Amino acid sequence: MGNVFGRKSSPSRVTEQDKAILQLKQQRDKLKQYQKRITLQLEKERLLAKQLLKDGSKEKALLLLKKKRYQDQLLDKTENQISNLERMVQDIEFMQIEMKVIEGLKVGNYCLESMHQIMSIEDVERILDETQESIEYQRQIDEILAGALTQEDNDAVLAELEAITQGEDVALPEVPSESIPEVPEAAKAEPERREAKNKPDREMLAA
């Protein structure tokens, strides 16, 4: 029915390690249930053996205690098996974490190698040299400007900077409102008459 709409089932993200951990936990839980059941049964048999001794059935009580002793040994083995299963689960889970860490290191190493191919040591040294040269050039400019300006000029610059920072208008020189006087026609014609007067003299010298 799902294929009718063209949907593909997403690949399962459950790994073999996840399946192994699940199986181990299931076995551990079954052993714990068995352990709990045996513990209750041993408590009942102990009370029953005590009652048999009161009733004078010493042989039955002794036989029941031997059975209880055997079940105690099984209970100890069950506890060891549970411990082994839990230890194995922890080892697998820790191994999964280590695999993720190694995978992350592998990706990081690949990224670093790619970045090293893009920018070599020579490129880094060149950029550092250019940066140092720019800093030195700017320092020289600052020194020249500092030597060319007087203390009064520096105070004026700082005052202008403060005014700009505070959003105030800086006072600029006023533009003259009067119109520029025109040049008289006679003054304009004077260079032309002078050029015409000197032209014959140059021609005679040239001849």
Solvent accessible surface area in square Angstrom, and as a share of the most:
residue,aa,sasa,rsa
1,M,187,0.83
2,G,46,0.45
3,N,129,0.66
4,V,113,0.65
5,F,147,0.61
6,G,60,0.58
7,R,185,0.68
8,K,191,0.81
9,S,110,0.71
10,S,96,0.62
11,P,118,0.74
12,S,92,0.60
13,R,226,0.82
14,V,86,0.49
15,T,62,0.36
16,E,126,0.56
17,Q,68,0.30
18,D,53,0.27
19,K,98,0.42
20,A,37,0.29
21,I,17,0.08
22,L,102,0.51
23,Q,107,0.47
24,L,20,0.10
25,K,68,0.29
26,Q,90,0.40
27,Q,91,0.41
28,R,50,0.18
29,D,61,0.31
30,K,140,0.59
31,L,39,0.20
32,K,84,0.36
33,Q,118,0.53
34,Y,65,0.25
35,Q,37,0.17
36,K,141,0.60
37,R,138,0.50
38,I,13,0.07
39,T,67,0.39
40,L,104,0.52
41,Q,63,0.28
42,L,12,0.06
43,E,80,0.36
44,K,143,0.61
45,E,14,0.06
46,R,107,0.39
47,L,95,0.47
48,L,92,0.46
49,A,2,0.02
50,K,111,0.47
51,Q,89,0.40
52,L,32,0.16
53,L,98,0.49
54,K,145,0.61
55,D,94,0.49
56,G,61,0.59
57,S,36,0.23
58,K,144,0.61
59,E,134,0.60
60,K,131,0.55
61,A,0,0.00
62,L,88,0.44
63,L,127,0.63
64,L,26,0.13
65,L,73,0.36
66,K,125,0.53
67,K,98,0.42
68,K,38,0.16
69,R,154,0.56
70,Y,131,0.50
71,Q,17,0.07
72,D,37,0.19
73,Q,85,0.38
74,L,50,0.25
75,L,33,0.16
76,D,90,0.46
77,K,122,0.52
78,T,6,0.04
79,E,81,0.36
80,N,90,0.46
81,Q,91,0.41
82,I,7,0.04
83,S,43,0.28
84,N,78,0.40
85,L,24,0.12
86,E,55,0.25
87,R,132,0.48
88,M,99,0.44
89,V,6,0.04
90,Q,117,0.52
91,D,84,0.43
92,I,37,0.19
93,E,63,0.28
94,F,120,0.50
95,M,104,0.47
96,Q,38,0.17
97,I,100,0.51
98,E,65,0.29
99,M,99,0.44
100,K,154,0.65
101,V,83,0.48
102,I,104,0.53
103,E,91,0.41
104,G,43,0.42
105,L,121,0.60
106,K,125,0.53
107,V,81,0.46
108,G,32,0.31
109,N,82,0.42
110,Y,151,0.57
111,C,63,0.37
112,L,95,0.47
113,E,86,0.39
114,S,37,0.24
115,M,120,0.54
116,H,122,0.54
117,Q,155,0.69
118,I,143,0.73
119,M,94,0.42
120,S,44,0.29
121,I,131,0.66
122,E,119,0.53
123,D,44,0.23
124,V,61,0.35
125,E,95,0.43
126,R,122,0.45
127,I,72,0.37
128,L,111,0.55
129,D,84,0.44
130,E,83,0.37
131,T,66,0.38
132,Q,109,0.48
133,E,116,0.52
134,S,71,0.46
135,I,99,0.50
136,E,59,0.26
137,Y,140,0.53
138,Q,94,0.42
139,R,106,0.39
140,Q,84,0.37
141,I,55,0.28
142,D,70,0.36
143,E,95,0.42
144,I,121,0.61
145,L,97,0.48
146,A,67,0.52
147,G,70,0.67
148,A,73,0.57
149,L,67,0.33
150,T,81,0.47
151,Q,128,0.57
152,E,139,0.62
153,D,55,0.28
154,N,48,0.25
155,D,73,0.38
156,A,59,0.46
157,V,79,0.45
158,L,113,0.56
159,A,63,0.49
160,E,79,0.36
161,L,105,0.52
162,E,92,0.41
163,A,17,0.13
164,I,106,0.54
165,T,103,0.60
166,Q,108,0.48
167,G,66,0.63
168,E,103,0.46
169,D,141,0.73
170,V,51,0.29
171,A,102,0.79
172,L,142,0.71
173,P,122,0.77
174,E,167,0.75
175,V,132,0.76
176,P,112,0.71
177,S,117,0.76
178,E,151,0.68
179,S,104,0.67
180,I,155,0.79
181,P,116,0.73
182,E,162,0.73
183,V,90,0.52
184,P,88,0.55
185,E,130,0.58
186,A,69,0.54
187,A,50,0.38
188,K,112,0.48
189,A,34,0.26
190,E,65,0.29
191,P,78,0.49
192,E,127,0.57
193,R,136,0.50
194,R,142,0.52
195,E,97,0.44
196,A,66,0.51
197,K,157,0.66
198,N,62,0.32
199,K,112,0.48
200,P,70,0.44
201,D,80,0.41
202,R,117,0.43
203,E,100,0.45
204,M,145,0.65
205,L,154,0.76
206,A,91,0.71
207,A,124,0.96
